[in-house]
Amino acid sequence: MGRSRGGFSTTFHLVCAGQGLPLSLEVGPGQEHETQHVLSLVEHLPAMRAAGGAACRPAKFAGDKGYSAGWVRQFLQERGIVPVIAHRKNETRPEEFDAEAYRQGNVIERCVGRLKECRRIATRYEKLGLHYLGMLHLGMILLWLRT
């Protein structure tokens, strides 16, 4: 593949609400595993307000096989979040799996697609990761303003 302007490659990890609006974002090197970003993504989620005005966390966290790890599931359960993460082939699968919630994972893919409509984000013109993160934040703001 070769080197990009910012290194070997860059990935961004994103948490979306059920409506497809981005909530939390983190940029990392492409060679780093996805599970390394779950802790900070969940910890930096904005405080949502329930009907009574109390702050609450999301009820479920859906992710693909890249986020499959026992410690990730345990981390989410300790915070009262139900993990809906697909298991890898070499892992034992539980009897119950919320397939309906897992199908909602396309919401995140559509959000990434809307972010990458901005050519600057899709092509990653910025050399520094901090600048790329800033452009991603601008894209997130634009998505929020469109609604």
GROMACS elastic network, one bead per residue, 0.5 to 0.9 nm:
[ bonds ]
;  ai    aj funct       b0    kb
    1     4     6  0.87306   500
    1     8     6  0.84080   500
    2     8     6  0.66467   500
    2     9     6  0.85291   500
    3     6     6  0.77491   500
    3     7     6  0.55718   500
    3     9     6  0.66646   500
    4     7     6  0.52841   500
    4     8     6  0.56014   500
    4     9     6  0.58128   500
    4    10     6  0.81695   500
    4   124     6  0.85663   500
    4   127     6  0.85985   500
    5     8     6  0.80738   500
    5     9     6  0.83210   500
    5   124     6  0.78557   500
    5   125     6  0.72913   500
    5   126     6  0.72368   500
    5   127     6  0.52101   500
    5   128     6  0.82746   500
    6     9     6  0.69041   500
    6    10     6  0.72413   500
    6    29     6  0.88985   500
    6   124     6  0.84258   500
    6   125     6  0.88161   500
    6   126     6  0.73117   500
    6   128     6  0.59663   500
    6   129     6  0.68148   500
    7    10     6  0.73743   500
    7    29     6  0.78467   500
    7    30     6  0.88033   500
    7   127     6  0.83804   500
    8    29     6  0.76449   500
    8    30     6  0.69925   500
    8    31     6  0.78494   500
    9    28     6  0.88595   500
    9    29     6  0.60249   500
    9    31     6  0.72609   500
   10    27     6  0.71386   500
   10    28     6  0.59046   500
   10    31     6  0.80453   500
   10   124     6  0.88217   500
   10   129     6  0.82477   500
   11    26     6  0.85241   500
   11    27     6  0.59020   500
   11    28     6  0.54659   500
   11    29     6  0.59533   500
   11    30     6  0.51371   500
   11    31     6  0.86894   500
   11    32     6  0.87457   500
   12    25     6  0.69208   500
   12    26     6  0.55341   500
   12    28     6  0.60456   500
   12    29     6  0.83880   500
   12    30     6  0.85752   500
   12   133     6  0.85428   500
   12   136     6  0.89163   500
   13    24     6  0.82263   500
   13    25     6  0.56701   500
   13    26     6  0.52089   500
   13    27     6  0.63156   500
   13    28     6  0.78133   500
   13    34     6  0.77623   500
   13    37     6  0.72178   500
   13    38     6  0.85373   500
   13    41     6  0.79131   500
   14    22     6  0.68695   500
   14    23     6  0.74838   500
   14    24     6  0.57661   500
   14    26     6  0.66226   500
   14    27     6  0.88655   500
   14    41     6  0.76040   500
   14   108     6  0.75742   500
   14   111     6  0.89303   500
   14   112     6  0.81168   500
   15    21     6  0.85903   500
   15    22     6  0.59465   500
   15    23     6  0.55396   500
   15    24     6  0.50914   500
   15    25     6  0.64925   500
   15    41     6  0.70980   500
   15    42     6  0.82005   500
   15    45     6  0.81404   500
   15    61     6  0.87729   500
   15   108     6  0.73286   500
   16    19     6  0.76715   500
   16    20     6  0.55508   500
   16    21     6  0.53522   500
   16    23     6  0.52822   500
   16    24     6  0.71648   500
   16   107     6  0.75643   500
   16   108     6  0.60301   500
   16   111     6  0.76181   500
   17    20     6  0.54346   500
   17    21     6  0.54106   500
   17    22     6  0.63899   500
   17    23     6  0.65807   500
   17    58     6  0.84136   500
   17   107     6  0.83814   500
   17   108     6  0.84882   500
   18    21     6  0.74257   500
   18   104     6  0.78522   500
   18   107     6  0.70141   500
   18   108     6  0.87340   500
   19    22     6  0.89979   500
   19   107     6  0.73488   500
   20   107     6  0.53187   500
   20   108     6  0.63344   500
   20   109     6  0.88944   500
   20   110     6  0.72589   500
   20   111     6  0.56388   500
   21   107     6  0.88109   500
   21   108     6  0.85815   500
   21   111     6  0.68932   500
   21   140     6  0.78741   500
   21   143     6  0.69109   500
   21   144     6  0.66181   500
   21   147     6  0.88600   500
   22    25     6  0.75989   500
   22   108     6  0.83072   500
   22   111     6  0.71676   500
   22   112     6  0.89728   500
   22   140     6  0.62599   500
   22   141     6  0.89060   500
   22   143     6  0.79407   500
   22   144     6  0.79705   500
   23    44     6  0.88116   500
   23    45     6  0.63152   500
   23    46     6  0.68571   500
   23   140     6  0.84118   500
   24    41     6  0.59429   500
   24    42     6  0.78369   500
   24    44     6  0.65121   500
   24    45     6  0.55916   500
   24    46     6  0.75840   500
   25    41     6  0.66527   500
   25    44     6  0.86364   500
   25    45     6  0.89773   500
   25   133     6  0.83223   500
   25   136     6  0.82084   500
   25   137     6  0.80662   500
   26    37     6  0.73383   500
   26    40     6  0.81382   500
   26    41     6  0.69561   500
   26   133     6  0.74728   500
   27    37     6  0.88302   500
   27   129     6  0.70546   500
   27   130     6  0.84264   500
   27   132     6  0.80955   500
   27   133     6  0.64052   500
   28    31     6  0.85035   500
   28    32     6  0.70172   500
   28    37     6  0.81479   500
   28   129     6  0.79771   500
   29    32     6  0.56127   500
   29    33     6  0.88469   500
   29   129     6  0.89722   500
   30    33     6  0.79114   500
   32    35     6  0.86259   500
   32    36     6  0.72641   500
   33    36     6  0.58304   500
   33    37     6  0.80124   500
   33    66     6  0.76313   500
   33    67     6  0.85314   500
   34    37     6  0.59274   500
   34    38     6  0.73220   500
   34    66     6  0.58783   500
   34    67     6  0.59100   500
   35    38     6  0.54581   500
   35    39     6  0.80333   500
   35    66     6  0.70040   500
   35    67     6  0.51239   500
   35    68     6  0.75615   500
   35    69     6  0.75170   500
   35    72     6  0.72028   500
   36    39     6  0.71052   500
   36    40     6  0.84637   500
   36    67     6  0.88894   500
   37    40     6  0.57653   500
   37    41     6  0.61427   500
   37    42     6  0.87343   500
   38    41     6  0.51135   500
   38    42     6  0.61113   500
   38    43     6  0.84432   500
   38    67     6  0.78277   500
   38    72     6  0.73278   500
   39    42     6  0.55344   500
   39    43     6  0.61230   500
   39    44     6  0.85970   500
   39    72     6  0.80943   500
   39    75     6  0.79369   500
   39    76     6  0.89338   500
   40    44     6  0.58914   500
   40    45     6  0.85590   500
   41    44     6  0.53674   500
   41    45     6  0.64170   500
   42    45     6  0.53944   500
   42    57     6  0.89828   500
   42    76     6  0.83222   500
   43    46     6  0.85677   500
   44    47     6  0.87826   500
   45    48     6  0.84360   500
   45    57     6  0.80425   500
   46    57     6  0.86458   500
   47    55     6  0.56192   500
   47    56     6  0.63937   500
   47    57     6  0.69957   500
   48    53     6  0.88383   500
   48    54     6  0.80870   500
   48    55     6  0.53622   500
   48    56     6  0.54398   500
   48    57     6  0.66088   500
   48    58     6  0.80817   500
   49    52     6  0.76041   500
   49    53     6  0.52087   500
   49    54     6  0.54397   500
   49    56     6  0.59851   500
   49    57     6  0.87290   500
   50    53     6  0.52244   500
   50    54     6  0.54714   500
   50    55     6  0.62687   500
   50    56     6  0.63049   500
   51    54     6  0.75061   500
   52    55     6  0.89434   500
   56    59     6  0.86755   500
   57    60     6  0.88383   500
   57    79     6  0.80791   500
   57    80     6  0.77329   500
   57    81     6  0.72633   500
   58    61     6  0.72551   500
   58    80     6  0.85052   500
   58    81     6  0.64228   500
   58    82     6  0.86860   500
   59    80     6  0.72787   500
   59    81     6  0.51339   500
   59    82     6  0.61542   500
   59    83     6  0.89117   500
   60    76     6  0.88393   500
   60    80     6  0.87215   500
   60    81     6  0.52299   500
   60    83     6  0.58749   500
   60    84     6  0.66891   500
   60   101     6  0.80589   500
   61    76     6  0.78402   500
   61    81     6  0.65334   500
   61    82     6  0.61628   500
   61    83     6  0.50067   500
   61    84     6  0.57350   500
   61    85     6  0.75859   500
   61   101     6  0.88859   500
   62    82     6  0.85187   500
   62    83     6  0.62382   500
   62    85     6  0.54932   500
   62    86     6  0.84223   500
   62   101     6  0.70321   500
   62   102     6  0.58417   500
   62   103     6  0.88282   500
   62   104     6  0.78812   500
   62   105     6  0.63865   500
   63    66     6  0.75591   500
   63    67     6  0.60032   500
   63    68     6  0.78236   500
   63    83     6  0.80033   500
   63    84     6  0.64175   500
   63    86     6  0.69136   500
   63   102     6  0.74625   500
   63   105     6  0.69474   500
   64    67     6  0.59096   500
   64    68     6  0.71507   500
   64    84     6  0.85797   500
   64    85     6  0.56745   500
   64    86     6  0.55246   500
   64    87     6  0.82190   500
   64   102     6  0.84036   500
   64   105     6  0.80170   500
   65    68     6  0.50076   500
   65    69     6  0.86804   500
   65    85     6  0.65266   500
   65    86     6  0.50793   500
   65    87     6  0.58523   500
   65    88     6  0.59537   500
   66    69     6  0.84265   500
   66    85     6  0.87786   500
   66    86     6  0.85592   500
   66    88     6  0.85309   500
   67    72     6  0.73302   500
   67    73     6  0.89912   500
   67    85     6  0.68359   500
   67    86     6  0.81749   500
   67    87     6  0.89356   500
   68    71     6  0.88114   500
   68    72     6  0.70729   500
   68    73     6  0.77020   500
   68    85     6  0.60504   500
   68    86     6  0.65388   500
   68    87     6  0.59050   500
   68    88     6  0.69461   500
   69    72     6  0.52872   500
   69    73     6  0.65157   500
   69    74     6  0.87781   500
   69    85     6  0.88843   500
   69    87     6  0.83063   500
   70    73     6  0.52482   500
   70    74     6  0.62140   500
   70    75     6  0.85899   500
   71    75     6  0.59436   500
   71    76     6  0.85725   500
   72    75     6  0.50256   500
   72    76     6  0.62534   500
   72    77     6  0.86160   500
   72    83     6  0.83590   500
   73    76     6  0.52499   500
   73    77     6  0.61613   500
   73    78     6  0.86459   500
   73    81     6  0.89580   500
   73    82     6  0.81004   500
   73    83     6  0.57667   500
   73    84     6  0.86529   500
   73    85     6  0.80957   500
   74    77     6  0.50723   500
   74    78     6  0.61089   500
   74    79     6  0.87662   500
   74    83     6  0.86150   500
   75    78     6  0.53070   500
   75    79     6  0.67265   500
   75    81     6  0.87130   500
   76    79     6  0.52910   500
   76    80     6  0.65124   500
   76    81     6  0.50825   500
   76    82     6  0.66145   500
   76    83     6  0.62963   500
   77    81     6  0.52048   500
   77    82     6  0.59423   500
   77    83     6  0.70297   500
   78    81     6  0.74400   500
   79    82     6  0.88294   500
   84    97     6  0.72783   500
   84    98     6  0.65424   500
   84    99     6  0.82138   500
   84   101     6  0.70319   500
   84   102     6  0.61476   500
   85    97     6  0.87497   500
   85   102     6  0.73600   500
   86    93     6  0.87608   500
   86    97     6  0.84770   500
   86   102     6  0.79343   500
   87    90     6  0.81140   500
   87    91     6  0.61171   500
   87    92     6  0.75538   500
   87    93     6  0.63759   500
   87    94     6  0.89658   500
   88    91     6  0.54223   500
   88    92     6  0.82646   500
   88    93     6  0.84815   500
   89    92     6  0.79597   500
   89    93     6  0.87452   500
   93    96     6  0.83717   500
   93    97     6  0.85688   500
   94    97     6  0.69082   500
   96    99     6  0.89395   500
   97   100     6  0.87674   500
   97   102     6  0.85648   500
   98   101     6  0.55538   500
   98   102     6  0.63567   500
   98   103     6  0.88659   500
   99   103     6  0.61504   500
   99   104     6  0.88381   500
  100   103     6  0.52463   500
  100   104     6  0.68705   500
  101   104     6  0.53004   500
  101   105     6  0.74754   500
  102   105     6  0.55769   500
  102   106     6  0.86219   500
  103   106     6  0.65940   500
  103   107     6  0.87658   500
  104   107     6  0.57844   500
  104   108     6  0.81484   500
  105   108     6  0.57283   500
  105   109     6  0.70323   500
  106   110     6  0.61647   500
  106   111     6  0.85494   500
  107   110     6  0.52011   500
  107   111     6  0.62459   500
  107   112     6  0.87549   500
  108   112     6  0.62037   500
  108   113     6  0.85437   500
  109   112     6  0.51342   500
  109   113     6  0.61780   500
  109   114     6  0.86930   500
  110   114     6  0.62029   500
  110   115     6  0.86293   500
  111   114     6  0.50739   500
  111   115     6  0.62216   500
  111   116     6  0.86128   500
  111   143     6  0.86984   500
  112   115     6  0.50201   500
  112   116     6  0.61333   500
  112   117     6  0.87235   500
  113   116     6  0.50744   500
  113   117     6  0.63907   500
  114   117     6  0.52109   500
  114   118     6  0.77664   500
  114   139     6  0.86580   500
  114   143     6  0.78779   500
  115   118     6  0.61021   500
  115   119     6  0.89594   500
  115   121     6  0.70604   500
  115   122     6  0.78347   500
  115   136     6  0.74664   500
  115   139     6  0.58031   500
  115   140     6  0.71239   500
  115   142     6  0.89216   500
  115   143     6  0.77454   500
  116   119     6  0.63697   500
  116   120     6  0.79469   500
  116   121     6  0.55439   500
  116   123     6  0.83607   500
  116   139     6  0.85051   500
  117   120     6  0.86273   500
  117   121     6  0.77596   500
  117   122     6  0.70431   500
  118   121     6  0.55096   500
  118   122     6  0.64254   500
  118   123     6  0.87527   500
  118   139     6  0.73723   500
  119   122     6  0.50494   500
  119   123     6  0.59110   500
  119   124     6  0.79887   500
  119   125     6  0.88850   500
  120   123     6  0.54549   500
  120   124     6  0.55821   500
  120   125     6  0.59092   500
  120   126     6  0.81058   500
  120   132     6  0.88348   500
  120   135     6  0.77037   500
  121   124     6  0.50627   500
  121   125     6  0.74659   500
  121   126     6  0.87495   500
  121   132     6  0.73569   500
  121   135     6  0.66467   500
  121   136     6  0.66087   500
  121   139     6  0.80311   500
  122   125     6  0.85633   500
  123   126     6  0.88590   500
  124   127     6  0.78335   500
  124   132     6  0.68162   500
  125   132     6  0.79270   500
  126   129     6  0.72664   500
  126   130     6  0.86666   500
  126   131     6  0.60119   500
  126   132     6  0.55583   500
  126   135     6  0.86694   500
  127   130     6  0.87721   500
  127   131     6  0.74508   500
  127   132     6  0.76219   500
  128   131     6  0.54049   500
  128   132     6  0.64540   500
  128   133     6  0.87465   500
  129   133     6  0.60513   500
  129   134     6  0.85399   500
  130   133     6  0.50571   500
  130   134     6  0.62780   500
  130   135     6  0.88241   500
  131   135     6  0.63651   500
  131   136     6  0.86850   500
  132   135     6  0.50901   500
  132   136     6  0.62587   500
  132   137     6  0.86457   500
  133   137     6  0.61836   500
  133   138     6  0.86602   500
  134   137     6  0.50304   500
  134   138     6  0.62874   500
  134   139     6  0.86707   500
  135   139     6  0.62371   500
  135   140     6  0.86335   500
  136   140     6  0.61762   500
  136   141     6  0.86399   500
  137   141     6  0.61983   500
  137   142     6  0.86453   500
  138   141     6  0.50457   500
  138   142     6  0.62800   500
  138   143     6  0.87266   500
  139   142     6  0.50852   500
  139   143     6  0.63170   500
  139   144     6  0.87561   500
  140   143     6  0.50933   500
  140   144     6  0.63169   500
  140   145     6  0.86750   500
  141   144     6  0.51036   500
  141   145     6  0.61454   500
  141   146     6  0.86794   500
  142   145     6  0.50272   500
  142   146     6  0.61963   500
  142   147     6  0.89926   500
  143   146     6  0.52655   500
  143   147     6  0.69143   500
  144   147     6  0.56330   500
